[in-house]
Amino acid sequence: MLFGEYAVLEGQPALAMCLDRRIACQASLEPGSSTLRVEAPGVFAAPIELPAEALADEQPPRPELRLLWPLLQRHGVVGEGLSLCFEAGFPPTWGLGSSSASSLAAAAALRRLRGLTAEPAALFDEVRAAQRALQGAASGYDVATQILGGYVRFSDDGAPSMERVLPPLGSSFDWLVAWTGRKADTGDMIRKVSARHKRGAALYGEIGALTLAGLDALRAGDAAALGEALSEGQGLLERLGAAPPEIAELVHRLQGSPSVLGARLSGAGGGDCVLILAADRQAAIRSCDEQGLTVLPLAPEETGLMDEELQ
């Protein structure tokens, strides 16, 4: 998330960027079996196996399956063997939309298994509904970005709207993503901010206006203006109460480095990652090191959801 955190839930626009790590999901039917199996190395200590009859239950018998359960119920068949196998190219501790990416991969794999197309609107609706069942509130901006790839403008003021945003040819934006080492819970952060800033609060309108300014800078290829907007977005995140003081101070020190055009916590705040637009990449990496941040091996990715046939 570059701009639009929390305000996107109020119908304001958001701007997000797809990154080059993936979560894959393979779905398969298990003839002769009546077991539901979900395997996610690095997330689940061991594969989860349940009788497929459990799909008749409104709530999953295992809390780890709460996000996947609406998708499994939509596409699974009671009594039929079904297997989902996940493979992640990054750890869940980074945040960065890992839960939405895994849900999107599962929805696309299950639709393919049932002979349905990976139609963007249908996928979006399925995954966002699963997010909302778990978190209570979710805009779906992350799902839209993962479907389309690249830079994505998203809004929902009654009907979801998602579009790719293309910077001018030849423009250059040198992004760094640095991990704070502190995990944030998006659902918990949304609940806290919503309690502090009620619907219709003027601050959400300020965040929406900043998103439009960031979009203008991106479309113009103006890295300096984009960096300035990023840093302004950090200030708005702090006013929301979504930036712990010790992490906010760290981000401010980064903003003061001549090697950094702009920096802010990504997405819901609370922890996870700092997004940095660099003027001098190597010097900005050194600044991150000095602040105790771990620069992650990430870069922008133009291609979103991929559908591959295994041979």
Buried (B, 14 or more C-beta within 10 A) or exposed (E): BBBBBBBBBBBBBBBBBBBBBBBBBBBBEBEEBBBBBBBBEEBBEEEBEBEBEBBEEEEBEBEBBBBBBBBBBBBBEBEBBBBBBBBBEBEBBBBBBBBBBBBBBBBBBBBBBEEBEBEBEBBBBBBBBBBBEBBEEBBBBBBBBBBBBBBBBBBBEEEBEBEBBEBEEEBEBBBBBBBBEBEBBBBEBBBBBBEEBEEEBEBBEBBBBBBBBBBEBBBEBBBEBBBBBBBBBBBBBBEBBBBBEEBBEBBBBBBEBEBBBBBBBBBBBBBBBBBBBBBBBEBBBBBBEEBEBEBBEBEBBEEBBEEEEEE
